[in-house]
Amino acid sequence: MKTQMHTTHHRLIALAMAIAMALTLSVSALASANEPYNVDTTKLAGSFSSSAQTYSATVSGPMGATKTKIELTLYEKGLLGYKEVDSASASANSRTCSKTVSYAFKDGKSYKLTVTGSAYVDGQWDTVTKNFTASF
């Protein structure tokens, strides 16, 4: 009698575990279905030009991207860390978007350019942020 009850108990536990695993897998599948197939394939490039006194950035979306946008924030390094000194943004109805901004860089200073680029693909925005640094 004890073994039959013991076996029934084990079967119920096994059934409960199987149901829990099936639910976990279906929730995982739903979560991944909400992301574009090419998530995180958006690329960023940033640069500084001391001779032209400009900073610039480009966002390149994956194949199938229909819109792109870019935000640039320039920081100057001081005694207490970086301080925002300039910013700009742009958008385009294409796979790429670029922005070049004039800025009077100071000799002996370090700068950080934070670029956030987004590409609209498969009905969602894929957003990437990257930092670039330079000293003059």
N, C-alpha and C positions, 0 to 999 in steps of 0.2 A: 504494500500500500504506500509506503514511504517513497519508493523509487518511482512509482507511477505519478505521484504528486510532484516529485522532484523533476521529472522529465517534462511535465506540463508547464511547470514554472520556467524551466529553461527555454521551452518553445515560445512562451509569451515574451520573454526577454529578447530572444533572437528576432522575433517578429517586430517588436518595438524598435530595436536597433536598425533593422532593415528599412522600416518606414522612415525613421529619422535620417538615415543616410540618403534615401531617395529624395526626401524633401530638401536636404542640403544641396544635393546635386542640381535639382531643378531651380533653386534660388540662385545658385552660381551661374547657371546657364542664362537666366533672365538678366542678371547683372551685367554679364559680358555682352549680351545682345544690345544693350543700350549704348555701347561705345562704337564709334566708327571703326571699320576693319583696319584702318591705317592710322590709328591714334598714335600720337607722338612721332609722326614722320614729318612734321613741320620743322623747317630748318631756319636758323637765324645767323646772320653775319653782321658784325659791327666793326667800325674803324674810326680812327682819328687821323686828321691831316694837319700837322703843325704849319706846313708851308701855305696851305689854302685856308687855314684857320676854320676848319669845319669838322663836324663829326657826322657820321651817317650809319644807317642800318638798313638791312633788307630782310624781309620774311619771304620764304618760299614754301608754298603749300604743296601737298602731294598731288598726284594726278587726280583729277576729279574735283579739285577745290574750285569754287566759283567766286569766292570773295576772300580778301585778306585785309588785315589791319595791323598797324604797328604803333607802339608807344615807346618813346625814347625819353629817358630821364638822365640828365647829366649832373654828377656830383663832383665837388671839389674837396680834396682832402685838406683838413685844417688840423689844429692842435687837438681838438676834441672829436676827431673822426670826420666822416663825410657829411657835407652839407649840400642840399639841392641848389643848383644855380641856374638850371635851364631845363626846359622840356618841350616836346613836340609830338605830334601824332599825324598819321596819314591812313588812308584806306583806298582800296582799289577793287574793282569788279573783275579780278583776274587772279591767277595763281601766285603772283608776286606783287610785293609792294615795297617801295623804297622811300627813304626820306633823308635828305641832307640838310644840315642846319649850320649856319655860320655862327661862330663863337670865338671871342678873343681870348685864347688860352694864355695863361700867365706863365712866364719862365720860372722854373723851379717848383712848380706845382704838379701834383698828381691828380688824375681824374678817373672817375668810374662812370661808365655808361651802362645803365640797366635798360635792356630792351625786352619788351613783351610783344610777341608776335602771335597772331591768331589766323587760322585758315578755316573757312567754312566748307566742310565736306560731309557728304551723306547726312545733311540736315542738322549737323552739330558743329560747334566751334572746337577746334583742337588748338590749345594755347600753350606756348612755351616761353619761358623767361630765361635770359642769360645775361651775365655781366662781362664787360670788357674794360680793361684798365690801360692807362698810358701816363707817362710822365714827360714833362716838357722842360 
